[in-house]
Amino acid sequence: MKHLKLPSKLLKPAVLALAIVAVFVSGAFTPLEPAMVVVIDAGHGGKDPGNLGTGRYSLTEKDVTLDVSNKLAEYITDKMPDVKVILTRTDDSFPKLSSRVKIANNADADVFISIHCDAFTTENARGCGTYVMGMHKTEESLNSAMRENASIFKEDNYEKDYEGFDPNDPDTYIALSLRQNVFLDNSLQLGSLIQNQFRDKVGRKDRGVRQAGYYVISFTSMPSVLVELGFLTNPNEEDFLHSEDGRTYMASALFRAFRDYRDIHRPVTPDKPVDESETEPLPQITDGVTFSIQIASSPTELDKSDPVFRGLQNVDMYLSAGQYKYTIGKFSVAEDAHMKKKELRDQGFKGAFVAAFKDGKRVPMSRILEESKSP
């Protein structure tokens, strides 16, 4: 794909500096069992070019969406080892809308993100918008959904595959009104995070989060959003989205929004209530050994202000088998740690248990007991 240089006048220097830096904050560790699955859908493709923009470029909507989708997938794969990424297309192919939905549903995905570019009859329309499934609040939302759903007509045997679904009939969308309601709150939350990134980090006009009956976010069984990166019919936005820098900034903004969503919904589990100190005698004082109370584990690193810690201060962390383990306190006498553990359990940390550390490394309590008995 040919890359075009972004005109410097399109972005303020400060915005440029902020837009991409946060992409590289997270560190990668040993691959873990996926805690979340995200399906990224590059809109259009193959014989369906999407909208053609102003006609000044040979690249069309399908090229922009594919590049941004591939960049987003790369960022997530590199920086979030706990997330599995699935792409509905990785090349200039044309998956049916129904196939895109099946890919997400069959993968039991946690999030579905469909990426598109907008178009309008006048070149003045500009800005980024995110859509979630719902009844159309405006005629503009209905028209936008009809335009994107029209890809159905480019599919073979569409009459059979989409029996009863007519992209051009407003009444069709009434039947969709109750779908996705169970996922609406999370879809709206993700949409808001995306729009915040577009506005605050990339300096784009915020068109907000809207509801519309796009097919690909109506029949998926998970929180789903359809993102319009900007208007290819607006010359300035077309220049931006056809530039390498512009697509990179938009992909990095989507990455940060998804990362924030993942952090909110990641599976943080308290440690199981297995306490070696309750089944065996506690050692008292052993050289080089300290005792802490482990309260939580997570596949991703948590901020110390995370609600899972319930306001506790001086939380420590260590890595074990690719998991982040969180502890409280350092005691030279195991009985003191045992008493602190009981206090923490009363505060709601039901899985809290005493863990032993020697020279800063976690060791089995049984080993400490044996060493304490040795002459």
C-alpha positions as CSV (number, residue, x, y, z in Angstrom):
1,M,0.0,0.0,0.0
2,K,1.4,3.4,-0.9
3,H,1.8,5.7,2.1
4,L,1.4,9.4,1.8
5,K,3.0,12.0,3.9
6,L,0.8,13.9,6.3
7,P,0.7,17.7,5.8
8,S,2.1,19.2,8.9
9,K,-0.6,21.8,9.1
10,L,-3.2,19.2,9.9
11,L,-1.9,18.4,13.4
12,K,-0.6,20.6,16.2
13,P,2.8,19.6,17.5
14,A,1.6,19.0,21.0
15,V,-1.2,16.7,19.8
16,L,1.3,14.8,17.7
17,A,3.6,14.2,20.6
18,L,0.8,12.9,22.8
19,A,-1.0,10.8,20.3
20,I,1.3,7.8,20.1
21,V,3.5,7.9,23.2
22,A,1.0,5.9,25.4
23,V,0.9,3.0,23.0
24,F,4.3,1.9,24.2
25,V,3.6,2.1,28.0
26,S,2.6,-1.5,28.6
27,G,5.3,-4.1,28.8
28,A,5.0,-7.6,27.4
29,F,5.6,-10.7,29.5
30,T,5.2,-14.4,29.0
31,P,2.1,-15.3,26.9
32,L,-0.9,-16.1,29.1
33,E,-4.1,-17.9,28.6
34,P,-6.3,-15.2,26.9
35,A,-8.4,-13.3,29.5
36,M,-10.2,-11.4,26.7
37,V,-10.9,-11.9,23.0
38,V,-11.4,-9.0,20.7
39,V,-12.5,-9.2,17.0
40,I,-11.4,-6.4,14.8
41,D,-13.4,-5.9,11.6
42,A,-11.9,-3.9,8.7
43,G,-15.0,-2.6,6.9
44,H,-15.7,-3.4,3.3
45,G,-12.9,-5.0,1.2
46,G,-12.5,-6.8,-2.2
47,K,-15.2,-5.9,-4.6
48,D,-16.7,-3.5,-2.1
49,P,-14.4,-0.5,-1.9
50,G,-16.6,1.4,0.5
51,N,-16.9,5.1,-0.1
52,L,-14.6,6.7,-2.6
53,G,-13.9,10.0,-0.9
54,T,-13.3,13.0,-3.1
55,G,-11.8,11.0,-5.9
56,R,-8.3,12.5,-5.5
57,Y,-6.8,9.2,-4.2
58,S,-6.7,5.8,-5.7
59,L,-7.0,4.4,-2.2
60,T,-10.6,4.0,-0.9
61,E,-12.3,3.3,2.4
62,K,-11.5,-0.4,2.3
63,D,-7.7,0.4,2.2
64,V,-7.8,2.8,5.1
65,T,-9.9,0.5,7.3
66,L,-7.6,-2.4,6.6
67,D,-4.4,-0.5,7.5
68,V,-5.9,0.9,10.7
69,S,-7.2,-2.6,11.7
70,N,-3.9,-4.3,11.1
71,K,-2.1,-1.6,13.1
72,L,-4.5,-1.9,16.0
73,A,-4.2,-5.7,16.0
74,E,-0.4,-5.4,16.1
75,Y,-0.5,-2.9,19.0
76,I,-2.8,-5.2,21.1
77,T,-0.8,-8.3,20.3
78,D,2.5,-6.7,21.2
79,K,1.3,-4.9,24.4
80,M,-1.4,-7.1,25.8
81,P,-0.3,-10.7,26.1
82,D,-3.6,-11.5,27.9
83,V,-5.7,-10.6,24.9
84,K,-6.4,-12.7,21.8
85,V,-6.9,-10.8,18.6
86,I,-9.0,-12.0,15.7
87,L,-9.2,-10.1,12.4
88,T,-12.2,-10.6,10.1
89,R,-9.9,-9.9,7.2
90,T,-6.2,-9.3,6.8
91,D,-6.1,-8.6,3.1
92,D,-8.2,-7.2,0.3
93,S,-10.9,-9.8,0.6
94,F,-14.7,-9.4,1.0
95,P,-16.1,-11.3,3.9
96,K,-19.9,-11.2,4.0
97,L,-21.4,-9.2,6.8
98,S,-23.0,-12.4,8.1
99,S,-19.5,-14.0,8.1
100,R,-18.0,-11.2,10.1
101,V,-20.7,-11.7,12.7
102,K,-20.2,-15.5,12.7
103,I,-16.5,-15.0,13.2
104,A,-17.1,-13.0,16.4
105,N,-19.9,-15.2,17.7
106,N,-18.0,-18.4,17.1
107,A,-15.0,-17.1,18.8
108,D,-17.1,-16.2,21.9
109,A,-15.5,-12.8,21.7
110,D,-15.7,-10.3,24.5
111,V,-15.5,-7.2,22.2
112,F,-16.2,-6.5,18.5
113,I,-14.8,-3.4,16.8
114,S,-15.8,-2.6,13.3
115,I,-13.7,0.2,11.6
116,H,-15.1,2.4,8.8
117,C,-14.8,5.8,7.2
118,D,-17.7,8.2,6.8
119,A,-19.1,10.1,3.8
120,F,-21.6,12.9,3.2
121,T,-23.1,14.9,0.4
122,T,-21.1,18.0,1.3
123,E,-17.4,18.3,1.9
124,N,-17.9,20.3,5.1
125,A,-19.0,17.3,7.2
126,R,-16.1,16.3,9.4
127,G,-15.3,14.5,12.6
128,C,-15.1,11.0,14.2
129,G,-18.1,9.1,15.5
130,T,-18.8,5.8,17.2
131,Y,-22.0,3.8,16.8
132,V,-23.6,1.2,19.1
133,M,-26.7,-0.8,18.3
134,G,-30.0,0.9,19.1
135,M,-33.0,2.7,17.7
136,H,-32.1,5.5,15.4
137,K,-32.2,8.8,17.2
138,T,-31.8,10.9,14.1
139,E,-32.4,10.5,10.4
140,E,-28.6,10.9,9.9
141,S,-28.0,7.7,12.0
142,L,-30.6,5.8,9.9
143,N,-29.0,7.0,6.6
144,S,-25.6,6.0,7.9
145,A,-26.7,2.5,8.8
146,M,-28.5,2.1,5.5
147,R,-25.3,3.1,3.6
148,E,-23.0,0.7,5.5
149,N,-25.5,-2.2,5.4
150,A,-25.8,-1.8,1.6
151,S,-22.7,-4.0,1.4
152,I,-25.2,-6.8,1.6
153,F,-26.2,-6.2,-2.0
154,K,-22.6,-6.9,-3.2
155,E,-22.8,-10.5,-1.7
156,D,-23.8,-13.5,-3.7
157,N,-27.2,-15.1,-2.7
158,Y,-27.9,-12.1,-0.4
159,E,-31.6,-12.7,-0.7
160,K,-31.3,-16.1,0.9
161,D,-28.6,-15.2,3.5
162,Y,-30.5,-12.1,4.8
163,E,-34.1,-13.2,4.3
164,G,-36.3,-10.7,6.0
165,F,-33.6,-8.1,6.4
166,D,-33.8,-5.2,3.9
167,P,-31.1,-2.6,4.3
168,N,-33.3,0.0,2.5
169,D,-36.4,-0.5,4.6
170,P,-36.6,1.6,7.8
171,D,-39.1,-0.9,9.3
172,T,-36.4,-3.6,9.1
173,Y,-34.5,-1.8,11.9
174,I,-37.4,-1.8,14.3
175,A,-36.9,-5.6,14.6
176,L,-33.3,-5.0,15.8
177,S,-34.3,-2.6,18.6
178,L,-34.2,-5.2,21.3
179,R,-31.0,-6.9,20.2
180,Q,-27.8,-6.0,21.9
181,N,-29.6,-4.3,24.8
182,V,-27.9,-6.7,27.2
183,F,-24.5,-5.3,26.0
184,L,-25.6,-1.7,25.5
185,D,-24.0,-0.3,28.6
186,N,-20.6,-1.8,27.9
187,S,-20.8,-0.8,24.2
188,L,-21.6,2.8,25.2
189,Q,-18.7,2.7,27.7
190,L,-16.2,1.5,25.0
191,G,-17.7,4.1,22.5
192,S,-17.1,6.9,25.0
193,L,-13.5,5.8,25.6
194,I,-12.9,5.8,21.9
195,Q,-14.3,9.2,21.4
196,N,-12.3,10.6,24.3
197,Q,-9.1,9.4,22.7
198,F,-10.0,10.8,19.3
199,R,-10.8,14.2,20.7
200,D,-8.2,14.6,23.5
201,K,-5.2,12.7,22.1
202,V,-5.5,13.1,18.3
203,G,-7.3,16.4,18.2
204,R,-10.2,15.3,16.0
205,K,-13.7,16.7,16.1
206,D,-15.9,14.6,18.4
207,R,-19.2,13.6,16.8
208,G,-20.1,11.5,19.9
209,V,-21.5,8.1,20.5
210,R,-24.7,7.3,18.6
211,Q,-27.1,4.5,18.2
212,A,-27.9,2.9,14.8
213,G,-28.8,-0.4,13.3
214,Y,-25.6,-1.5,11.6
215,Y,-25.9,-5.2,10.8
216,V,-22.5,-6.1,12.1
217,I,-23.1,-4.7,15.5
218,S,-26.7,-5.8,15.7
219,F,-26.2,-9.6,15.4
220,T,-23.0,-10.0,17.4
221,S,-23.4,-11.5,20.9
222,M,-21.0,-9.2,22.8
223,P,-20.4,-5.5,23.4
224,S,-19.9,-4.1,19.9
225,V,-19.0,-0.7,18.3
226,L,-18.7,0.6,14.8
227,V,-16.2,3.4,14.4
228,E,-16.2,6.1,11.7
229,L,-12.6,7.4,11.6
230,G,-13.6,10.5,9.7
231,F,-15.1,11.8,6.4
232,L,-13.2,10.8,3.2
233,T,-15.5,13.3,1.5
234,N,-13.8,16.1,3.4
235,P,-10.5,17.0,1.7
236,N,-8.6,17.7,5.0
237,E,-9.8,14.5,6.7
238,E,-9.2,12.5,3.5
239,D,-5.6,13.8,3.5
240,F,-5.2,12.9,7.2
241,L,-6.6,9.4,6.8
242,H,-4.6,8.6,3.7
243,S,-1.4,9.5,5.4
244,E,0.7,7.0,7.3
245,D,0.9,9.3,10.4
246,G,-2.9,9.8,10.4
247,R,-3.7,6.1,10.3
248,T,-1.1,5.4,13.0
249,Y,-2.6,8.1,15.3
250,M,-6.1,6.7,14.8
251,A,-5.0,3.1,15.5
252,S,-3.1,4.1,18.6
253,A,-6.1,6.0,19.9
254,L,-8.3,2.9,19.4
255,F,-5.6,0.9,21.2
256,R,-5.6,3.1,24.2
257,A,-9.4,3.1,24.4
258,F,-9.5,-0.7,24.2
259,R,-6.7,-0.9,26.8
260,D,-8.7,1.3,29.2
261,Y,-11.8,-0.8,28.5
262,R,-9.8,-4.0,29.1
263,D,-8.5,-2.6,32.4
264,I,-12.0,-1.9,33.6
265,H,-13.3,-5.3,32.7
266,R,-10.3,-7.6,33.1
267,P,-10.8,-10.7,35.3
268,V,-9.1,-9.8,38.5
269,T,-9.6,-12.7,41.0
270,P,-8.8,-12.9,44.6
271,D,-6.4,-15.6,45.5
272,K,-8.0,-18.9,46.5
273,P,-8.3,-19.4,50.3
274,V,-5.6,-21.9,50.6
275,D,-3.3,-21.1,53.5
276,E,-0.4,-23.4,54.3
277,S,-0.1,-21.6,57.7
278,E,-3.5,-23.0,58.7
279,T,-2.6,-26.7,58.0
280,E,0.9,-26.7,59.4
281,P,2.6,-25.1,62.4
282,L,3.9,-21.6,61.7
283,P,7.6,-21.0,61.7
284,Q,8.6,-18.1,64.0
285,I,11.9,-16.4,63.1
286,T,14.1,-17.6,60.2
287,D,17.1,-15.7,58.9
288,G,16.4,-14.0,55.6
289,V,12.7,-14.9,55.6
290,T,9.7,-12.5,55.7
291,F,6.0,-13.2,55.6
292,S,3.4,-11.2,53.6
293,I,-0.3,-11.6,53.0
294,Q,-1.2,-12.2,49.4
295,I,-4.6,-10.6,48.5
296,A,-5.0,-10.8,44.7
297,S,-3.7,-12.0,41.4
298,S,-4.1,-10.6,37.9
299,P,-2.9,-11.4,34.4
300,T,-2.2,-7.7,33.9
301,E,-0.5,-5.2,36.1
302,L,-2.9,-3.1,38.3
303,D,-2.5,0.4,39.4
304,K,-2.1,0.7,43.2
305,S,-5.2,2.9,43.3
306,D,-7.3,0.1,41.7
307,P,-10.7,-0.5,43.5
308,V,-9.7,-4.2,44.0
309,F,-7.4,-3.0,46.7
310,R,-10.2,-1.2,48.6
311,G,-8.0,1.8,49.5
312,L,-5.2,-0.3,51.1
313,Q,-1.8,1.5,51.2
314,N,1.6,0.1,50.6
315,V,0.5,-2.7,48.3
316,D,3.5,-4.7,46.9
317,M,3.7,-6.7,43.7
318,Y,5.7,-9.7,42.5
319,L,5.6,-11.7,39.3
320,S,5.1,-15.5,39.3
321,A,4.4,-17.7,36.2
322,G,3.4,-14.6,34.2
323,Q,0.9,-13.5,36.8
324,Y,1.0,-10.3,38.9
325,K,0.6,-11.2,42.6
326,Y,-0.2,-8.5,45.2
327,T,0.7,-8.6,48.9
328,I,0.4,-6.5,52.0
329,G,3.0,-6.2,54.8
330,K,6.4,-7.7,55.6
331,F,6.7,-9.6,58.9
332,S,9.6,-11.4,60.4
333,V,7.3,-13.5,62.6
334,A,4.7,-15.6,60.8
335,E,2.2,-15.3,63.6
336,D,2.1,-11.6,63.1
337,A,1.3,-12.1,59.4
338,H,-1.3,-14.7,60.4
339,M,-3.1,-12.1,62.5
340,K,-2.9,-9.5,59.7
341,K,-4.4,-12.1,57.3
342,K,-7.4,-12.6,59.6
343,E,-7.9,-8.8,59.7
344,L,-7.8,-8.6,55.9
345,R,-10.3,-11.4,55.6
346,D,-12.6,-9.5,57.9
347,Q,-12.3,-6.5,55.5
348,G,-13.5,-8.6,52.6
349,F,-10.3,-10.2,51.2
350,K,-11.7,-13.7,51.7
351,G,-8.9,-15.4,49.8
352,A,-6.0,-13.7,51.7
353,F,-3.3,-16.0,52.8
354,V,0.2,-15.9,54.3
355,A,3.1,-16.2,51.8
356,A,6.7,-16.7,52.7
357,F,9.6,-14.9,50.9
358,K,13.3,-15.6,51.2
359,D,15.8,-13.1,49.9
360,G,12.9,-11.4,48.1
361,K,11.6,-14.6,46.3
362,R,8.5,-16.5,47.1
363,V,9.2,-19.9,48.6
364,P,6.8,-22.7,49.8
365,M,5.9,-22.5,53.5
366,S,6.8,-26.1,53.9
367,R,10.3,-25.4,52.9
368,I,10.5,-22.6,55.6
369,L,9.1,-25.0,58.2
370,E,11.8,-27.6,57.3
371,E,14.6,-25.1,57.5
372,S,13.3,-23.7,60.8
373,K,13.4,-27.3,62.3
374,S,16.9,-27.9,61.2
375,P,19.7,-27.6,63.9
